[in-house]
Structure formats: structure tokens, C-alpha cells
Amino acid sequence: VCSLLPSGRPMEAALFGGESQLKVDAAGLFLSCGGLRLNASAPLLHGHVYDGTRCTSWEFPCNIEGAAISQHTVGVPNLGEFAGVVLEATEPCRPLDAPSLSISWEICLAFHPEGLLLQPRIKLQPDGATVVKLEHVSMALYLENVDLPPEETSLPTGSPTPVSRTTSSFRRSLSNLLGNRASIRGEGHSSMLVNGWQSFGFSGVLHGAVQQPRTVAPYFSAAFHSGATLPPGNDADKKLLVSETFGLVMLHGKHGTRDGTAGGLLAGFMSQKQGFGGLSLSSELPCKLLLFSEVGIELRDEFRCDWALLRLFSSHGDGEAAA
């Protein structure tokens, strides 16, 4: 059973269903289940516009702050109707790189028993632009286990000794020396089930920040191994894991949970009718994912993305499903 709770704040809503909870506010979408929490940012759009003389790349973040929010019964094709929330831009906005077009948007959220279903919808007003192409739609996801205290590390705990105090001092000095260098996911932190592109690509479970297996002859067979391309600015991580259509990320527990995990996230697209979707996982911490769809179409009026699914598995109450 899902319910929309009234809030004293104009841009805040919450949906409850079983052990899952969805909170929507100006900072984004927050999905929680047991000890896991997922923070999903608003969709980010990338594309090109041609005004008759030149072609320009544009980027447009769908800003949730200031958007209208309302409770709706949301219909999902072939699945039925579910309690949900709709976020909608109150007025069209123009990308900074392409002032010749204006974009309005809405995000439909449906609370299905199997997880959160969502669909971005984009409306275009060309305003003088000759051709407008939408290349990518993406959402950044941040997954964390809130049961683990921030100060917990992989080092053994116990009463401090002269050696441990010296080690801690060395680690602090090293941290200061390295500055903002990010930590790398280890095999004891998380694993990802990767779904390959066609039968040629790698499919299987990869532990930690390992290199994803690639073809040794990319000139001849890269097209058979690679599906959807990543949005601009997301290819700097050489150990980025990319799964086609959907992916499953599991966080490994440190408290002796009965299935050996803290839980995980299943994320992906319900279909590939409107674009080629995928899920990527960064090699760095905190645990950052990207749910993306390569669209590559010319926008004329309204575009509706394929429905996506976000499902959290918690070992607190959903251990069998997580296993």
C-alpha cells in the first residue's frame, strides 16, 4: 500500500510501500529499504541543435527545485496503474548552449510492488531551431549502506597501541599528501552483475574495481561487443563497469549478515523501444552509478523515455531476493 504524505514544505512528498520508502524534495529522489539508501539526481539531457548555419552541442539539467509535484495514479503499459508522483517543470527553460530552443519536462514515478518505476518525458519548443537532436538521457545514482558508520574502515578495531597510533598518524599524513584522491572500490566492498551486449560481450559478476573484459581485436569486432555509448564526460574512469539494459550491484556486509551482503540495487530499463539503455558503476567511492539511455533521435514535439526500474534489496527483510 502506498500513500502520499502531506508536508509543510511545498516541494516534498513521500511514498511508502512495504519496507521501501521514496522521498522527493528539491535535492532529488531518495529511495530507501532497510539499511540501504539510493539518491537519484534529476535527469540530465545531452543533444545537438542546428540553426541553419552551425551545429551546437547542448546540455540541459532538469532542475527539480521549483518544479510542481502532485499525486497521481500512474499508468504503466502492460503492468497496470499504481500510486505515484509526477514532477513537472512549471515553465520551459533554455539550455545555456542553445538559446534557440526551450525545453519543458516531467518525471512520472510509479510505486510498483517490485520497485520504483520512472519515466522522464521531454517536450520541445524549437523557437527557430531547424533541427534538434536528443542524444542521451541520464540520471546519476548514489548508493550507500547507512548502517555502516562513516568512520568505519577495513582496519581491525581494538584498543590503540603505539603501533596502531603510528599507523593512524601515517595514514593521516598520507591522506593529506594525496589530497582529494578518491578511494577505490575493493572486492570486499561491492560486486556487479554485468549484462553483455549480444552474445559477444562479457556477461558475469565482477568484484571490486576490476577491468571489464574487452575484445582484443576492437578494430574488427568492437561493434559486436559495445552497445549504448555513455553520455559526454563519463569516460575518464578506465575501470568503469558498463552493463547493457540493466545491472545488479551488491554491497557486501561487514556485520555477518546471513547472506553475506548488505543488499544491493537492481536498475535498468523495462524495454529498448525508445533508446539503448545501460547502467554504469564507477571504480571510486562513494558508490556512484549512472542510469543512461542513448536516444539519438530528432525531437519534434514530445519524447517519452523507456520505463526504468530501480529496486533496492536489503538483507534485513529481503535476503532471499538479494541472494
N, C-alpha and C positions, 0 to 999 in steps of 0.2 A: 504494500500500500504506500502510495506516495502522497505527500502533502506539501503545499507551498505555504511557508510560514510568513506571516506579516512581519515587517521590520520597521523600526523607527527611521531607518535610513532609506532614502528614495532609490538607491541603486544597490539593493541587496536582496537576495532570495535564497531559500534553502529547500532542497527536496530530500526526503528520506524514503528509503526502501530496503527492508531487511537490515543488514549490517552496514549498508552503504549510505553515504551522505554526500550530497552535492551542494556546494555553496557558491553563489555567483555574486561578485561585487566588482567594484571599479578596478581591482587589481587583477582580475582574471577568474578562471574557473578552478575550483578546488574540490577534488573528488577524494573521499577517504573511505577506508574499510579496514577495521581492526587497527593494526599499528602502521598501516601504510597510508601515505598521502601523496596525491598527484596534483601538481599545479600546472594547469594548461593555459598558455597565453592566448590572446586573440589571434585570429588568422592573419597571416602576412601574405600579400599578393605581389607577384612579380610579373612584368609583361613588357611589351613594346608598343609604341604608338607611332603612326606615320601620318604626318600632316600635309602630305603632298610634296614636300621638299626634302625632308630628312626623317630618319628613323631614330627614335629615342627610347632608351630603357627607362622604365619607371618602377617604383616600389611603393606599396601602399599598405600601412598597418591599419587594421580595423581596430580603432580605439574604443574600448568598452566604456571608458569613463565618459559619462554624459549620454550614453545610449539608453533607450527606453527598454524596460523589462516588464514582461507580462506573463501571466499563467495561461497556458493553452492545453487543450487536448491535441497532441501532435500525431498526425497520421504518418506511418512508415509503410511504404509499398511492400506487400506480401507478408507483413507482420501484424498489422492492425493499428489501433490507436492507443496511445499511452499518455499518462500525465506528463506534462513537460513545461518548459520555459522557452520563450522566444526573446532574444535580444535583437534590437533593431536600431540602426543609426537614425537619429532624429532629423538629420538633413544631409544631403550629399556633400562630399568633400573632394578636393582636388589633390592628386599627387604632386609633390613639390617638383618632380622631374617632368611632369606632363600636365601643365595647367590648362591644356586644351580639352581635357575630359574631366568629368565628375563621376564619382562612384558612390553608391549607397549600398548597404549590405544588411543582412540579418543572419542570425545563427539560431537554428532550431535544435533544441535539446529534448530528447525523449528518454524517460527513465524506464528502460526495458528490464525485465527480471534478470537477464543475462549481463546487464551492464548499461552504460550510458551510450546512447546513440546520438550522433550530432551531424548536422548538415549545414555548411555555410552556403548562403545564397547571395549572389552578387548582381546588382543592377547597374547598368551603364547608361550614361548620357554623354554621347560623343562631343557635343558642343564644338563642332568644327573639325574634329579629328577625322581623317579619311579612313584609316584602318587602325583598330585597337586589338592587340593580341594579348590574351592571358596565358602566361607560360606556366606558372606554378602557384599553388595554394599550399601553405604550410602552417603548422602550429607547433610551437616549442613546448615540450613536456618535461617537467622536473619531478623525479620520483625519489621519495625518501622514506626511510623507516623511522617514524617518530618515537618508537620505543627505545632506540639507542640514544643515549645522552651524547651531546656534541663533543664532549671531551674524551669519549671512549676511543681508544686506539687499539691496534693489534698487539701492542706490547703487553707482557704479563703484568698483572697488578699485584700489589702487595705492599708491605711496609718499605719505605725508602731506605736504601743502603747507600754508602759512599759511591759505589759503582753506578747505581741507578741514578743518583743525583748528578754524577758526572755525565752520564749518558743523556739525561734530560737537558743539561746545560749545553752539551754538544749539539743536540737536535735543535734547540732554540737558535743557537748561533748559525747552524746550517740553514735553518728556515729563513733567518734574516738575510743570509748571504744570497739565497736563491730568490728572494723577493716573492713575487706573486706566482711563481711556477706552480702549476696545478698538480694535484695528486693523481696517480694513475689507478684505474680500477684493477684490483688483483683478482685472481681466480677464487679467492675466498670471499670476495665482495659480491660478485654477480656473474650471471651467465645469460646468454641469449640464444634462443632458438631462431635460426636464420632460415627463411624460406627462399629458395633459389629461383632465378628466372629460367623458366622452361626446365627441361631435364638436363641441360648442360651445366647450369650453375650449381654452386655448392649449396647443399641443404644439410643442416645439422646443428648441434649445440657447440657454442664456442665459449670458453671460460675466461673471464677477465678481459684485459686489453690485448688480445692476440691479433695477429694479422689475419684478415679474412682471406681464405684461399681464392686465388685468381687464376685465370688462364695463363699458361706460359707462352702462348702464341697470340697475343692480343691483336696483332695486325690482321690475322686471318679469322679469328673466332670471337673477338670481343663482343660483337653484336649478339651472339648466342648466349653470352654469359651475363650481360648487363641489360637491365630493364629500364625502369624510370630513372631519369637523371635528377640529381639533387638541385635545389634552388641555389642561386648565386650566393657565394660567401660561405658555403658549408663543406668545402672540400679540402680545407687546410689540415685536418686531422688525418694522418696517414693510417691510423689504426681504427678509423671509423667503421663500424659494422652496419651494413645495409641489408635489410630484408625486404623482399618484394611482397606487396599486397598487405601482409600482416607480419607481426613478430611477437615473440613472447620473451619477456625479460624477468628473470628471477633474482631476487635479493637473498643472499644466504644468511641465515640467522646465526647469532652468536650466543644465544641463550639456551641451546639444547632443545629446540622445538622438535616435536616428534617426527616431522617430515624433513628436518634438516634445513628448512628455509624460513625466512621471514615472510615470504609471499612474493607476489610479482604482478606484472601488468601484461595483459593481452591487448594489443592495439593494432588496428588495421582497418581496411575498407571492406564493406559488405559486397561490393561489386566493382567492376572496372569499366563501366559504361561511359563515364564522362572523362576519365583520365587514367593514367597509370600510377597507382599509389605505392607507397612504401613506408618503412619505418627505419630510422637510423638511430644508433646508440653511440655516444661519444666515448672515447677511451679515458676521459678525465672525470674527476669528481668535482662537484656533485653530479649525480646521475642525470645526464641530460639526453633527452630523446627528441627526435623531430618526426612528426607525422606529416607526410607531404604527398602531394599529387601533382604529377606533370600533366598539364592540360594541353597546351599548345594549340588553342583554337582562337578564331576571331570572334570577339564579343560583339554582339549586335543589340541585345536587349537584356535579358535576364539569364544568368547561368547558375545552375544548381549542381554542386559537387556530389559525388557519390557519398552515400551514408557511411559514416565511420563509427567504429565501436571502440570504447575504452572500458576495460573490465579489470578491476583490481582483485587479486587473490590474496587473502590473508590466512596465515596458518592458524589464527585464533579461532576462526569459525568455518573456514573453507579449505581445510587441509587436504581433503580428498581431491577437490578440484585442482588445487595447486600442484599436487603430486602427479 
